[in-house]
């Protein structure tokens, strides 16, 4: 449709202030998040974990992919030990609701590796919905020196976001209704600190049964006594203290009578065990530090390997799903859980099952390295859109459904692998292509003046917001005497670029040339009559063109050749100016630091390009201001009801996918490039991968096989003191 507007109302510059005045009367793209059905979007193939759960509970999972032939996510060309786990039927031993959990330590922000754990734990619980499947949210807050309330809140927000659009498990009978407890998980947010008294009682029980003792070896002596992978350890000279003496010392530890590091409680297992984790591991240490949840109520804190199985058991976790680094800790997990059940402190014995962690090329997922990036100002913060943190990905504009899709496609196995970052980007493109409206945005504007346009009137074109989604409606694109096109859509044969190319256009160039024609998408065909140049650089600053009224809206007059070139444009007076942040991969090497041992040496200096004075069509500015208004009207929303700036995404035609940045205001709009329209990384000149032959089976590059517990042990990395 077409309407003519008088110069007095529409023929003047159209700044954001004018757009704000029009919000109440114009259609604005309203963003809503609708929860899906229980298993919608759950696309994991059957895997060794779902088979173990099915065989030990007698419950058949629902919503798994039908991959045919009995194959699972872990199927490879060679047999793996994980397949042996389910080669023979296991007895049905577990009763009650099938319950998983996600237990991060609140000492940093969640990243893509955590996204895999969150997605799979929640997905497994949903797959066993017929057995009242549920997933708990628990904060493993046992180390007050590294934990902070900031991290607690960020973790809860990230888990709510990554599960956004999926039905929550519900509050259960225990639901408090408190704001912090609202989320996709079952019941309240749980904390290991909720069980500190129980864990303390558990240590007392182990001392009473002769399974634990109070030790006072120094840190150096403990390392010396521990032995190595090839040599057995030596028993501590304090190992055989009497039960009474151990209880008295532990009581004094609890009362704060000793300094940090002077005493620890250790399990009494086997100093000659080939598994280093069973060589009398530390269960408790002294830390005179205030805890973010319990304050100064405690000065002794349990080690993760001790608190983990107790917390799982008291919550009724049936399947404790962990990544492979905990594989060699499983015997200790079982040792603690079995003794707690025998002593009547807990009612169930959870089963720990390990799967491979997520490793990505062209990024780092080590919390230590991420902290260094932030503290050394290589990035602007934890939510820098180049960071692999969930807060960074959210700000950049990556939809949570794209991350879940990526995790599902990677599957679950016991094979460590290094995944190509391009696979994640492909998932982002797939989701954004379906959900993002289209719009015109001119990143490098070149002014075009239509010399035969009548006056300063504007003509409105009603065009689809999305070529495949009619329910999104249309948008209004004004057209008038002056428009902007991309500088790259005009090849200047008589200017510097033409001289450099021998006065010829590049091969295959079908856009605008001097004296030639091009179609402005949805509008008219124009021809370039004159090039106005900068007196200093000789670069074009304006094109004077003629438009052909008979070519309106894609029409080719009879007898004339069809114009092949089509370019996007924005009307000069109606367009809104904004800033675009063009993000790329943070690192230029597949494995940062592999060659130099300094991962920061592989930072991609071109990972951010700030583009100012980008011109977008007015509907984009209207939608952005509408989104900001929606957020202001409900600032305390949670879960599926919480709206973020980055929920407003677009495909800026021929430029990529973009999202509104959280720094945007009603006076200054900022858009982040989420991802390019297609993968161009292999061709990048500073990309080391481009010089290497492409490998097959990207998902398993550099993979190594891991079996059940016992092999490939590494020393415990947590400092007991």
LINTA-V579752 format. One line per field, one symbol per residue. phi: phi as a letter, one per 40 degrees, with the letter a starting at -180 (. if undefined). A space follows every 10 residues. Layout:
phi: ???
//
This chain:
phi: .abbbcccbb cbdbcddccc ccdcbbcbcc cbbbdccdbc gcbccdbccc ccccccbgbc cbgccccggg cbdccbcbcb ccccdbcbdc ccbbbgccbb abbcccbicc bcccdccddc cccccccbcc bfdabcbbcc cbbccbbacd cdcccccccd ccccgbccch cgccdcgcdc ccacccgccb bdccbdcccc cccccccccg caacbbcccc ccccccgacb bccbcccccb dcdccccccc ccdccgcbcd gcbbbbcbba cbcccdcccf ccbbbcacbc ccbbgbcbbb bccdcccdcc cdcccgccbc cbccccdccd dcdcdccccc cccgcbbbbc bcbbbcccbb cgabbccccc ccdcccgcbc icbdcccccc cccccchccc cccccccccc gbabbcabcc dccccccccc ccccbcccac abcbcbcbbc cbccgbcbbc bcbccacbbc ccgbbcbcba cbbbbcdccb bcccbdcccc bggbcddgcb ccbdgbbacc dgbbcbbcba bcbccccgcc babbbbbbdc cdfgcbdcgb cccccbbcaa cccccbcabb bccbccbcbd bdgccbgbcc cccccccabc bcfcbbcccc cccccccccc cccacbcbfc ccbbdcccba ccdgbhbbbc ccccbcbacb bbccaccacb cdcccccccc cbccccfdcb dgcbcbbcch cfcbcccccc b
//
